[in-house]
Amino acid sequence: MSAIIKFADHMPSRPSIAESLQEEFNNINSPDTSLEQKLASALSCIMQLQMRISDMQEKIAQSERDVSIKEMLLRNATLRERELRTQLVGRFW
């Protein structure tokens, strides 16, 4: 449930980025905009997308580390459970 709440908290930031990129894209496609302005808008758009990609790559790397740690903890817990079951069975036999 908390994951859903956290995800919902991040949703409002996305439209602002999309709107910003759409605005830049509209500037690029506008016939009234000079070539220099179009290039500046295109560069700004590219930089925003590169920053977004970098942020996503960092989040993916962190998520992979978290999953790796949780897999290790699960393996350790499973091993410990087997050891405890073996001890328990040994006491009754």
PDB file as gemmi writes it, atoms N, CA and C in Angstrom:
CRYST1    1.000    1.000    1.000  90.00  90.00  90.00 P 1                      
ATOM      1  N   MET A   1       0.826  -1.193   0.000  1.00  0.00           N  
ATOM      2  CA  MET A   1       0.000   0.000   0.000  1.00  0.00           C  
ATOM      3  C   MET A   1       0.872   1.260   0.000  1.00  0.00           C  
ATOM      4  N   SER A   2       1.949   1.240   0.788  1.00  0.00           N  
ATOM      5  CA  SER A   2       2.809   2.421   0.841  1.00  0.00           C  
ATOM      6  C   SER A   2       3.487   2.669  -0.493  1.00  0.00           C  
ATOM      7  N   ALA A   3       3.758   1.591  -1.260  1.00  0.00           N  
ATOM      8  CA  ALA A   3       4.371   1.764  -2.578  1.00  0.00           C  
ATOM      9  C   ALA A   3       3.433   2.517  -3.503  1.00  0.00           C  
ATOM     10  N   ILE A   4       2.149   2.239  -3.396  1.00  0.00           N  
ATOM     11  CA  ILE A   4       1.175   2.941  -4.224  1.00  0.00           C  
ATOM     12  C   ILE A   4       1.124   4.411  -3.849  1.00  0.00           C  
ATOM     13  N   ILE A   5       1.176   4.689  -2.578  1.00  0.00           N  
ATOM     14  CA  ILE A   5       1.145   6.076  -2.112  1.00  0.00           C  
ATOM     15  C   ILE A   5       2.394   6.813  -2.582  1.00  0.00           C  
ATOM     16  N   LYS A   6       3.571   6.170  -2.477  1.00  0.00           N  
ATOM     17  CA  LYS A   6       4.808   6.798  -2.928  1.00  0.00           C  
ATOM     18  C   LYS A   6       4.762   7.065  -4.428  1.00  0.00           C  
ATOM     19  N   PHE A   7       4.243   6.091  -5.183  1.00  0.00           N  
ATOM     20  CA  PHE A   7       4.141   6.262  -6.629  1.00  0.00           C  
ATOM     21  C   PHE A   7       3.202   7.415  -6.959  1.00  0.00           C  
ATOM     22  N   ALA A   8       2.103   7.520  -6.265  1.00  0.00           N  
ATOM     23  CA  ALA A   8       1.149   8.592  -6.514  1.00  0.00           C  
ATOM     24  C   ALA A   8       1.750   9.955  -6.175  1.00  0.00           C  
ATOM     25  N   ASP A   9       2.637   9.986  -5.186  1.00  0.00           N  
ATOM     26  CA  ASP A   9       3.279  11.245  -4.826  1.00  0.00           C  
ATOM     27  C   ASP A   9       4.196  11.753  -5.938  1.00  0.00           C  
ATOM     28  N   HIS A  10       4.740  10.852  -6.729  1.00  0.00           N  
ATOM     29  CA  HIS A  10       5.657  11.254  -7.784  1.00  0.00           C  
ATOM     30  C   HIS A  10       4.946  11.635  -9.078  1.00  0.00           C  
ATOM     31  N   MET A  11       3.707  11.301  -9.213  1.00  0.00           N  
ATOM     32  CA  MET A  11       2.980  11.547 -10.449  1.00  0.00           C  
ATOM     33  C   MET A  11       2.870  13.035 -10.808  1.00  0.00           C  
ATOM     34  N   PRO A  12       2.622  13.952  -9.879  1.00  0.00           N  
ATOM     35  CA  PRO A  12       2.465  15.351 -10.278  1.00  0.00           C  
ATOM     36  C   PRO A  12       3.698  15.951 -10.955  1.00  0.00           C  
ATOM     37  N   SER A  13       4.888  15.461 -10.666  1.00  0.00           N  
ATOM     38  CA  SER A  13       6.085  16.040 -11.269  1.00  0.00           C  
ATOM     39  C   SER A  13       6.201  15.692 -12.750  1.00  0.00           C  
ATOM     40  N   ARG A  14       5.653  14.584 -13.159  1.00  0.00           N  
ATOM     41  CA  ARG A  14       5.786  14.158 -14.546  1.00  0.00           C  
ATOM     42  C   ARG A  14       5.108  15.093 -15.546  1.00  0.00           C  
ATOM     43  N   PRO A  15       3.880  15.517 -15.319  1.00  0.00           N  
ATOM     44  CA  PRO A  15       3.276  16.408 -16.319  1.00  0.00           C  
ATOM     45  C   PRO A  15       4.072  17.689 -16.533  1.00  0.00           C  
ATOM     46  N   SER A  16       4.695  18.227 -15.503  1.00  0.00           N  
ATOM     47  CA  SER A  16       5.456  19.456 -15.687  1.00  0.00           C  
ATOM     48  C   SER A  16       6.646  19.230 -16.621  1.00  0.00           C  
ATOM     49  N   ILE A  17       7.301  18.083 -16.512  1.00  0.00           N  
ATOM     50  CA  ILE A  17       8.407  17.765 -17.413  1.00  0.00           C  
ATOM     51  C   ILE A  17       7.883  17.577 -18.828  1.00  0.00           C  
ATOM     52  N   ALA A  18       6.794  16.834 -18.950  1.00  0.00           N  
ATOM     53  CA  ALA A  18       6.198  16.604 -20.270  1.00  0.00           C  
ATOM     54  C   ALA A  18       5.731  17.917 -20.892  1.00  0.00           C  
ATOM     55  N   GLU A  19       5.126  18.767 -20.080  1.00  0.00           N  
ATOM     56  CA  GLU A  19       4.676  20.066 -20.590  1.00  0.00           C  
ATOM     57  C   GLU A  19       5.860  20.914 -21.026  1.00  0.00           C  
ATOM     58  N   SER A  20       6.923  20.883 -20.253  1.00  0.00           N  
ATOM     59  CA  SER A  20       8.120  21.645 -20.591  1.00  0.00           C  
ATOM     60  C   SER A  20       8.714  21.158 -21.910  1.00  0.00           C  
ATOM     61  N   LEU A  21       8.815  19.847 -22.055  1.00  0.00           N  
ATOM     62  CA  LEU A  21       9.347  19.291 -23.296  1.00  0.00           C  
ATOM     63  C   LEU A  21       8.427  19.592 -24.476  1.00  0.00           C  
ATOM     64  N   GLN A  22       7.129  19.526 -24.246  1.00  0.00           N  
ATOM     65  CA  GLN A  22       6.182  19.842 -25.320  1.00  0.00           C  
ATOM     66  C   GLN A  22       6.316  21.301 -25.749  1.00  0.00           C  
ATOM     67  N   GLU A  23       6.509  22.177 -24.776  1.00  0.00           N  
ATOM     68  CA  GLU A  23       6.695  23.600 -25.071  1.00  0.00           C  
ATOM     69  C   GLU A  23       7.963  23.814 -25.905  1.00  0.00           C  
ATOM     70  N   GLU A  24       9.041  23.142 -25.509  1.00  0.00           N  
ATOM     71  CA  GLU A  24      10.282  23.241 -26.273  1.00  0.00           C  
ATOM     72  C   GLU A  24      10.082  22.696 -27.689  1.00  0.00           C  
ATOM     73  N   PHE A  25       9.380  21.576 -27.787  1.00  0.00           N  
ATOM     74  CA  PHE A  25       9.116  20.975 -29.093  1.00  0.00           C  
ATOM     75  C   PHE A  25       8.279  21.907 -29.964  1.00  0.00           C  
ATOM     76  N   ASN A  26       7.307  22.571 -29.355  1.00  0.00           N  
ATOM     77  CA  ASN A  26       6.486  23.531 -30.102  1.00  0.00           C  
ATOM     78  C   ASN A  26       7.330  24.701 -30.598  1.00  0.00           C  
ATOM     79  N   ASN A  27       8.295  25.141 -29.790  1.00  0.00           N  
ATOM     80  CA  ASN A  27       9.192  26.216 -30.215  1.00  0.00           C  
ATOM     81  C   ASN A  27      10.039  25.783 -31.412  1.00  0.00           C  
ATOM     82  N   ILE A  28      10.457  24.538 -31.391  1.00  0.00           N  
ATOM     83  CA  ILE A  28      11.273  24.028 -32.492  1.00  0.00           C  
ATOM     84  C   ILE A  28      10.465  23.977 -33.784  1.00  0.00           C  
ATOM     85  N   ASN A  29       9.209  23.581 -33.688  1.00  0.00           N  
ATOM     86  CA  ASN A  29       8.367  23.409 -34.878  1.00  0.00           C  
ATOM     87  C   ASN A  29       7.674  24.682 -35.348  1.00  0.00           C  
ATOM     88  N   SER A  30       7.764  25.724 -34.574  1.00  0.00           N  
ATOM     89  CA  SER A  30       7.086  26.966 -34.938  1.00  0.00           C  
ATOM     90  C   SER A  30       7.761  27.613 -36.148  1.00  0.00           C  
ATOM     91  N   PRO A  31       6.981  27.991 -37.167  1.00  0.00           N  
ATOM     92  CA  PRO A  31       7.576  28.638 -38.340  1.00  0.00           C  
ATOM     93  C   PRO A  31       8.077  30.057 -38.034  1.00  0.00           C  
ATOM     94  N   ASP A  32       7.579  30.668 -36.966  1.00  0.00           N  
ATOM     95  CA  ASP A  32       7.963  32.031 -36.613  1.00  0.00           C  
ATOM     96  C   ASP A  32       9.284  32.091 -35.836  1.00  0.00           C  
ATOM     97  N   THR A  33       9.767  30.950 -35.389  1.00  0.00           N  
ATOM     98  CA  THR A  33      10.973  30.907 -34.564  1.00  0.00           C  
ATOM     99  C   THR A  33      12.218  30.891 -35.453  1.00  0.00           C  
ATOM    100  N   SER A  34      13.208  31.686 -35.054  1.00  0.00           N  
ATOM    101  CA  SER A  34      14.452  31.742 -35.831  1.00  0.00           C  
ATOM    102  C   SER A  34      15.234  30.440 -35.662  1.00  0.00           C  
ATOM    103  N   LEU A  35      16.153  30.214 -36.561  1.00  0.00           N  
ATOM    104  CA  LEU A  35      16.951  28.997 -36.528  1.00  0.00           C  
ATOM    105  C   LEU A  35      17.745  28.890 -35.225  1.00  0.00           C  
ATOM    106  N   GLU A  36      18.301  30.003 -34.755  1.00  0.00           N  
ATOM    107  CA  GLU A  36      19.067  29.997 -33.515  1.00  0.00           C  
ATOM    108  C   GLU A  36      18.190  29.603 -32.333  1.00  0.00           C  
ATOM    109  N   GLN A  37      16.965  30.146 -32.309  1.00  0.00           N  
ATOM    110  CA  GLN A  37      16.043  29.809 -31.231  1.00  0.00           C  
ATOM    111  C   GLN A  37      15.627  28.347 -31.307  1.00  0.00           C  
ATOM    112  N   LYS A  38      15.430  27.850 -32.536  1.00  0.00           N  
ATOM    113  CA  LYS A  38      15.078  26.438 -32.696  1.00  0.00           C  
ATOM    114  C   LYS A  38      16.211  25.541 -32.194  1.00  0.00           C  
ATOM    115  N   LEU A  39      17.442  25.904 -32.544  1.00  0.00           N  
ATOM    116  CA  LEU A  39      18.576  25.120 -32.087  1.00  0.00           C  
ATOM    117  C   LEU A  39      18.716  25.175 -30.563  1.00  0.00           C  
ATOM    118  N   ALA A  40      18.507  26.344 -29.990  1.00  0.00           N  
ATOM    119  CA  ALA A  40      18.583  26.489 -28.538  1.00  0.00           C  
ATOM    120  C   ALA A  40      17.492  25.660 -27.859  1.00  0.00           C  
ATOM    121  N   SER A  41      16.302  25.684 -28.423  1.00  0.00           N  
ATOM    122  CA  SER A  41      15.205  24.887 -27.871  1.00  0.00           C  
ATOM    123  C   SER A  41      15.490  23.398 -28.002  1.00  0.00           C  
ATOM    124  N   ALA A  42      16.022  23.001 -29.149  1.00  0.00           N  
ATOM    125  CA  ALA A  42      16.357  21.586 -29.353  1.00  0.00           C  
ATOM    126  C   ALA A  42      17.435  21.153 -28.365  1.00  0.00           C  
ATOM    127  N   LEU A  43      18.446  21.985 -28.168  1.00  0.00           N  
ATOM    128  CA  LEU A  43      19.514  21.666 -27.228  1.00  0.00           C  
ATOM    129  C   LEU A  43      18.970  21.566 -25.803  1.00  0.00           C  
ATOM    130  N   SER A  44      18.106  22.485 -25.442  1.00  0.00           N  
ATOM    131  CA  SER A  44      17.489  22.455 -24.120  1.00  0.00           C  
ATOM    132  C   SER A  44      16.677  21.172 -23.931  1.00  0.00           C  
ATOM    133  N   CYS A  45      15.950  20.798 -24.947  1.00  0.00           N  
ATOM    134  CA  CYS A  45      15.139  19.576 -24.908  1.00  0.00           C  
ATOM    135  C   CYS A  45      16.042  18.353 -24.742  1.00  0.00           C  
ATOM    136  N   ILE A  46      17.116  18.299 -25.495  1.00  0.00           N  
ATOM    137  CA  ILE A  46      18.060  17.180 -25.417  1.00  0.00           C  
ATOM    138  C   ILE A  46      18.688  17.107 -24.034  1.00  0.00           C  
ATOM    139  N   MET A  47      19.066  18.243 -23.486  1.00  0.00           N  
ATOM    140  CA  MET A  47      19.687  18.260 -22.160  1.00  0.00           C  
ATOM    141  C   MET A  47      18.711  17.777 -21.086  1.00  0.00           C  
ATOM    142  N   GLN A  48      17.458  18.196 -21.178  1.00  0.00           N  
ATOM    143  CA  GLN A  48      16.450  17.749 -20.218  1.00  0.00           C  
ATOM    144  C   GLN A  48      16.264  16.234 -20.306  1.00  0.00           C  
ATOM    145  N   LEU A  49      16.216  15.720 -21.524  1.00  0.00           N  
ATOM    146  CA  LEU A  49      16.046  14.282 -21.703  1.00  0.00           C  
ATOM    147  C   LEU A  49      17.269  13.516 -21.192  1.00  0.00           C  
ATOM    148  N   GLN A  50      18.464  14.050 -21.420  1.00  0.00           N  
ATOM    149  CA  GLN A  50      19.670  13.397 -20.925  1.00  0.00           C  
ATOM    150  C   GLN A  50      19.702  13.365 -19.401  1.00  0.00           C  
ATOM    151  N   MET A  51      19.284  14.452 -18.766  1.00  0.00           N  
ATOM    152  CA  MET A  51      19.225  14.485 -17.304  1.00  0.00           C  
ATOM    153  C   MET A  51      18.213  13.472 -16.794  1.00  0.00           C  
ATOM    154  N   ARG A  52      17.094  13.388 -17.468  1.00  0.00           N  
ATOM    155  CA  ARG A  52      16.043  12.436 -17.079  1.00  0.00           C  
ATOM    156  C   ARG A  52      16.548  10.997 -17.215  1.00  0.00           C  
ATOM    157  N   ILE A  53      17.250  10.716 -18.306  1.00  0.00           N  
ATOM    158  CA  ILE A  53      17.811   9.382 -18.512  1.00  0.00           C  
ATOM    159  C   ILE A  53      18.818   9.052 -17.414  1.00  0.00           C  
ATOM    160  N   SER A  54      19.666  10.019 -17.089  1.00  0.00           N  
ATOM    161  CA  SER A  54      20.659   9.818 -16.038  1.00  0.00           C  
ATOM    162  C   SER A  54      19.989   9.519 -14.699  1.00  0.00           C  
ATOM    163  N   ASP A  55      18.952  10.271 -14.374  1.00  0.00           N  
ATOM    164  CA  ASP A  55      18.207  10.032 -13.129  1.00  0.00           C  
ATOM    165  C   ASP A  55      17.599   8.636 -13.118  1.00  0.00           C  
ATOM    166  N   MET A  56      17.024   8.235 -14.237  1.00  0.00           N  
ATOM    167  CA  MET A  56      16.409   6.907 -14.316  1.00  0.00           C  
ATOM    168  C   MET A  56      17.452   5.805 -14.199  1.00  0.00           C  
ATOM    169  N   GLN A  57      18.624   6.006 -14.803  1.00  0.00           N  
ATOM    170  CA  GLN A  57      19.687   5.009 -14.705  1.00  0.00           C  
ATOM    171  C   GLN A  57      20.167   4.867 -13.261  1.00  0.00           C  
ATOM    172  N   GLU A  58      20.253   5.971 -12.536  1.00  0.00           N  
ATOM    173  CA  GLU A  58      20.639   5.920 -11.123  1.00  0.00           C  
ATOM    174  C   GLU A  58      19.595   5.167 -10.307  1.00  0.00           C  
ATOM    175  N   LYS A  59      18.316   5.430 -10.592  1.00  0.00           N  
ATOM    176  CA  LYS A  59      17.249   4.739  -9.869  1.00  0.00           C  
ATOM    177  C   LYS A  59      17.252   3.246 -10.180  1.00  0.00           C  
ATOM    178  N   ILE A  60      17.513   2.890 -11.428  1.00  0.00           N  
ATOM    179  CA  ILE A  60      17.581   1.475 -11.808  1.00  0.00           C  
ATOM    180  C   ILE A  60      18.738   0.791 -11.092  1.00  0.00           C  
ATOM    181  N   ALA A  61      19.894   1.447 -11.057  1.00  0.00           N  
ATOM    182  CA  ALA A  61      21.062   0.875 -10.376  1.00  0.00           C  
ATOM    183  C   ALA A  61      20.776   0.674  -8.890  1.00  0.00           C  
ATOM    184  N   GLN A  62      20.138   1.648  -8.258  1.00  0.00           N  
ATOM    185  CA  GLN A  62      19.796   1.522  -6.839  1.00  0.00           C  
ATOM    186  C   GLN A  62      18.793   0.397  -6.627  1.00  0.00           C  
ATOM    187  N   SER A  63      17.818   0.290  -7.500  1.00  0.00           N  
ATOM    188  CA  SER A  63      16.827  -0.784  -7.394  1.00  0.00           C  
ATOM    189  C   SER A  63      17.484  -2.148  -7.557  1.00  0.00           C  
ATOM    190  N   GLU A  64      18.429  -2.256  -8.485  1.00  0.00           N  
ATOM    191  CA  GLU A  64      19.146  -3.523  -8.670  1.00  0.00           C  
ATOM    192  C   GLU A  64      19.937  -3.893  -7.416  1.00  0.00           C  
ATOM    193  N   ARG A  65      20.564  -2.897  -6.790  1.00  0.00           N  
ATOM    194  CA  ARG A  65      21.298  -3.163  -5.542  1.00  0.00           C  
ATOM    195  C   ARG A  65      20.336  -3.612  -4.446  1.00  0.00           C  
ATOM    196  N   ASP A  66      19.194  -2.944  -4.348  1.00  0.00           N  
ATOM    197  CA  ASP A  66      18.198  -3.311  -3.336  1.00  0.00           C  
ATOM    198  C   ASP A  66      17.695  -4.734  -3.549  1.00  0.00           C  
ATOM    199  N   VAL A  67      17.418  -5.092  -4.791  1.00  0.00           N  
ATOM    200  CA  VAL A  67      16.939  -6.440  -5.099  1.00  0.00           C  
ATOM    201  C   VAL A  67      18.008  -7.466  -4.757  1.00  0.00           C  
ATOM    202  N   SER A  68      19.251  -7.165  -5.088  1.00  0.00           N  
ATOM    203  CA  SER A  68      20.358  -8.081  -4.785  1.00  0.00           C  
ATOM    204  C   SER A  68      20.466  -8.326  -3.286  1.00  0.00           C  
ATOM    205  N   ILE A  69      20.363  -7.272  -2.507  1.00  0.00           N  
ATOM    206  CA  ILE A  69      20.434  -7.398  -1.040  1.00  0.00           C  
ATOM    207  C   ILE A  69      19.268  -8.225  -0.525  1.00  0.00           C  
ATOM    208  N   LYS A  70      18.070  -7.966  -1.036  1.00  0.00           N  
ATOM    209  CA  LYS A  70      16.891  -8.705  -0.573  1.00  0.00           C  
ATOM    210  C   LYS A  70      16.949 -10.175  -0.978  1.00  0.00           C  
ATOM    211  N   GLU A  71      17.509 -10.462  -2.146  1.00  0.00           N  
ATOM    212  CA  GLU A  71      17.688 -11.861  -2.552  1.00  0.00           C  
ATOM    213  C   GLU A  71      18.662 -12.568  -1.618  1.00  0.00           C  
ATOM    214  N   MET A  72      19.741 -11.883  -1.239  1.00  0.00           N  
ATOM    215  CA  MET A  72      20.708 -12.461  -0.321  1.00  0.00           C  
ATOM    216  C   MET A  72      20.060 -12.717   1.043  1.00  0.00           C  
ATOM    217  N   LEU A  73      19.283 -11.765   1.526  1.00  0.00           N  
ATOM    218  CA  LEU A  73      18.605 -11.939   2.808  1.00  0.00           C  
ATOM    219  C   LEU A  73      17.620 -13.102   2.748  1.00  0.00           C  
ATOM    220  N   LEU A  74      16.924 -13.233   1.640  1.00  0.00           N  
ATOM    221  CA  LEU A  74      15.978 -14.332   1.477  1.00  0.00           C  
ATOM    222  C   LEU A  74      16.710 -15.680   1.465  1.00  0.00           C  
ATOM    223  N   ARG A  75      17.836 -15.755   0.753  1.00  0.00           N  
ATOM    224  CA  ARG A  75      18.621 -17.005   0.745  1.00  0.00           C  
ATOM    225  C   ARG A  75      19.105 -17.340   2.150  1.00  0.00           C  
ATOM    226  N   ASN A  76      19.579 -16.338   2.869  1.00  0.00           N  
ATOM    227  CA  ASN A  76      20.046 -16.561   4.242  1.00  0.00           C  
ATOM    228  C   ASN A  76      18.907 -17.025   5.149  1.00  0.00           C  
ATOM    229  N   ALA A  77      17.753 -16.409   5.006  1.00  0.00           N  
ATOM    230  CA  ALA A  77      16.602 -16.787   5.831  1.00  0.00           C  
ATOM    231  C   ALA A  77      16.146 -18.199   5.505  1.00  0.00           C  
ATOM    232  N   THR A  78      16.157 -18.556   4.224  1.00  0.00           N  
ATOM    233  CA  THR A  78      15.763 -19.903   3.813  1.00  0.00           C  
ATOM    234  C   THR A  78      16.733 -20.935   4.377  1.00  0.00           C  
ATOM    235  N   LEU A  79      18.024 -20.637   4.297  1.00  0.00           N  
ATOM    236  CA  LEU A  79      19.036 -21.527   4.849  1.00  0.00           C  
ATOM    237  C   LEU A  79      18.864 -21.681   6.352  1.00  0.00           C  
ATOM    238  N   ARG A  80      18.639 -20.586   7.027  1.00  0.00           N  
ATOM    239  CA  ARG A  80      18.444 -20.629   8.490  1.00  0.00           C  
ATOM    240  C   ARG A  80      17.188 -21.423   8.839  1.00  0.00           C  
ATOM    241  N   GLU A  81      16.151 -21.265   8.066  1.00  0.00           N  
ATOM    242  CA  GLU A  81      14.919 -22.021   8.308  1.00  0.00           C  
ATOM    243  C   GLU A  81      15.183 -23.523   8.179  1.00  0.00           C  
ATOM    244  N   ARG A  82      15.924 -23.911   7.155  1.00  0.00           N  
ATOM    245  CA  ARG A  82      16.263 -25.335   6.972  1.00  0.00           C  
ATOM    246  C   ARG A  82      17.066 -25.860   8.157  1.00  0.00           C  
ATOM    247  N   GLU A  83      18.025 -25.052   8.618  1.00  0.00           N  
ATOM    248  CA  GLU A  83      18.831 -25.463   9.768  1.00  0.00           C  
ATOM    249  C   GLU A  83      17.967 -25.656  11.008  1.00  0.00           C  
ATOM    250  N   LEU A  84      17.059 -24.719  11.245  1.00  0.00           N  
ATOM    251  CA  LEU A  84      16.178 -24.819  12.412  1.00  0.00           C  
ATOM    252  C   LEU A  84      15.244 -26.010  12.298  1.00  0.00           C  
ATOM    253  N   ARG A  85      14.729 -26.281  11.093  1.00  0.00           N  
ATOM    254  CA  ARG A  85      13.854 -27.443  10.902  1.00  0.00           C  
ATOM    255  C   ARG A  85      14.626 -28.746  11.155  1.00  0.00           C  
ATOM    256  N   THR A  86      15.869 -28.772  10.686  1.00  0.00           N  
ATOM    257  CA  THR A  86      16.703 -29.957  10.902  1.00  0.00           C  
ATOM    258  C   THR A  86      16.937 -30.173  12.396  1.00  0.00           C  
ATOM    259  N   GLN A  87      17.227 -29.101  13.120  1.00  0.00           N  
ATOM    260  CA  GLN A  87      17.427 -29.213  14.565  1.00  0.00           C  
ATOM    261  C   GLN A  87      16.158 -29.674  15.264  1.00  0.00           C  
ATOM    262  N   LEU A  88      15.029 -29.127  14.836  1.00  0.00           N  
ATOM    263  CA  LEU A  88      13.746 -29.481  15.450  1.00  0.00           C  
ATOM    264  C   LEU A  88      13.419 -30.957  15.217  1.00  0.00           C  
ATOM    265  N   VAL A  89      13.607 -31.409  13.993  1.00  0.00           N  
ATOM    266  CA  VAL A  89      13.340 -32.811  13.676  1.00  0.00           C  
ATOM    267  C   VAL A  89      14.301 -33.714  14.442  1.00  0.00           C  
ATOM    268  N   GLY A  90      15.543 -33.278  14.583  1.00  0.00           N  
ATOM    269  CA  GLY A  90      16.540 -34.062  15.327  1.00  0.00           C  
ATOM    270  C   GLY A  90      16.176 -34.224  16.789  1.00  0.00           C  
ATOM    271  N   ARG A  91      15.513 -33.281  17.364  1.00  0.00           N  
ATOM    272  CA  ARG A  91      15.135 -33.351  18.779  1.00  0.00           C  
ATOM    273  C   ARG A  91      14.000 -34.358  19.003  1.00  0.00           C  
ATOM    274  N   PHE A  92      13.121 -34.492  18.033  1.00  0.00           N  
ATOM    275  CA  PHE A  92      11.978 -35.370  18.197  1.00  0.00           C  
ATOM    276  C   PHE A  92      12.294 -36.802  17.806  1.00  0.00           C  
ATOM    277  N   TRP A  93      13.325 -37.046  17.054  1.00  0.00           N  
ATOM    278  CA  TRP A  93      13.653 -38.411  16.620  1.00  0.00           C  
ATOM    279  C   TRP A  93      14.737 -38.919  17.462  1.00  0.00           C  
TER     280      TRP A  93                                                      
END                                                                             
